[in-house]
Amino acid sequence: MKPVFYLLLITNLFLAGNSLAQEKKKKTPNIIFILTDDLGYGDVGVFFQNKRAAGQDKSKPFTLTPHLDEMAASGATLPQHYCSAPVCAPSRASILLGQSQGHANVRDNQFDKALANNYTLGNVMQKAGYATVAIGKWGLQGTKEWSAHPLNRGFDYYYGYMRHSDGHEHYPKEGLYRGKKEVWENKTEVSAGLDKCYTGDLWTARAKKWIIDHSKSKDPGQPFFMFLAYDTPHAVLELPTSAYPAGGGLNGGVQWIGKTGEMINTATGVPDSWTHPDYINATYDDDHNTATAEKPWPDTYKRFATSTRRIDDEVGDILLLLKDLRIDSNTLVVFSSDNGPSIESYLPKPHVPYSANFFDSFGPFDGIKRDVLEGGMRMPVIAKWAGHIPAHTIVNTPSISYDWMPTFLDVANLPAPAVSDGVSLLPSLTGKGKQKESMIYSEYFEGGKTPSYPEYASVNRGRTRNQMQMIRMGNMVGVRYDIKSQADNFQIFDVLKDPHQKYNLAETQNMASLQRKMKDMVLQVRRVDVEAKRPYDTVAVPAIVNTTIRKGLLWKTYRSATTWLPNTQGLSIISSGKSVGLEPEITNKDAANLVTVEGFIKIPADGDYTFYLASKGKAFLRIHDAVLIDEDFGYTPKSEKQSTIKLKAGLHPIKIYYKNIAHKGGDVTLEWSSAAFEKQPVPKTVFFN
């Protein structure tokens, strides 16, 4: 009997272990990131529209978003969250790359430019064990052979508009206002069967179908990451075909039918015909005179309100599906927008152009899409994760869209790549742990001017844009418009006390120290992009003042399970010490696979310095917060990369990450050259801590 007993015991232990492994896998949360297009901070009820409604001022029409309000009540709102750029292409690139506009390869209006072949939300989540899917608007594929197709940037499945311009039309087959458009399923064009398909409904139905199919797959416990990017309410303010189907979730709401000519259940009726009943007969006090009759809302605004309400229904539909499938407590859902509200309706006459101030879509701020004022940069962000994010949470710490990569990886219990610029927001969302400060920075070029709305402070009406920058430090936001040179001063605003950015504190208070700090930092957090030239590109990065330095560098070792070189925030240090150069006498060599060496490098004179980095494994170099050399993603061991940077004489923070391969030193070499000397190893005498 003993052999049978032991066999049963071993079998039970195996099954128990397997069950625990499966349970752990099931508990790894799914993540859905919902990104709308041109939805303003003020367009969502809980952020602003509900206040307009409560004011009962008939001269101030309002819209409703009940499902988003319910999502906010059961989760968290982030009223101080920023987009990385005030227009869609660079904004989306920064989100997907986890990089600021000081580093992302798509800047300004570089529509359809190929997203950099580096770490993306897609491939890092793949490596974290997630099934990855992108649905909706892409626009970052590249113009030749679509080298940056979503399938080439880490997504297992894609369905949507590839081209940026296609996202201006919301009926792809009919092309009512902007001509027919292409919809792609992976690498197959499928628009021929999409009769009467309104894209907001189409993307929602396809997202629901994918989630349902995944729940029935051979591995339903595998977590999934979904990037759901709507092209509404952007561009043509087209109307749906019919009312949103009742119910929502598994058996209601929009449904994927899958038949040519009847792909979804709302592909019936007449395209561009249905106005939400809350708005179809809406009137307002246009002349601020209660004695005169109210006027009907212009058709353009009925369309906009219907479009935003449709997004609200679509999000509510997906949230109910998660509940029906009993995965809502195991799914983090984040709702956001890519930039501030637009003023274009893309509709022909007699429709009037859309004006963002009909509903005050910019909320309590000044500025719209294409402005780096708060109205162009603040996003209506909501996060829901039942059982993990407490209800009615308000996150009052400032954050920015490239924080989502570290956040999502933190959810998966992994550190973000060293190349990412953000920080995890999980402590703020869950109330557990200490929240690290976000680095909030943007740069952007756009011709034209800020609208001259009476709602805006007089100093912001009709502002000439051109080269712009913004940076936030604490409650203070620095803004520069129409930048001519690095010498231009920042306007400085306390955006908590002055959300309209009316009072430039740089003119009324002693802000010399903060002014200098902002001017220095905007050079220290970015790299030059030759395809997006700035007037400050040729200015040397300023040094820092430190009078307590000592010779040598500080080194630390870590154990990391990631295939990428990780940001070390949150990693446990295995060993640490001081060294005179890049070859520390590392203890616990066998336990550590990651080494960081950091301190200061003393630059002898102002000028251009070229650095050369070579590694036996992977390596990464930052000077200040600027990425100088990236030998991580796709790096060939023992090859050498170089980069030139203009530096002022003095001390500059430096940090090198590298894989601990040899365990005997010699894993990484750093050389430099300048106009004063030829290429040579960086001497140990210039390193300090």
Summary of the structure (lengths in Angstrom):
residues: 689
radius of gyration: 26.6
end to end distance: 68.5
largest distance: 97.6
contacts: 2437
relative contact order: 0.12
helix: 24%
strand: 25%
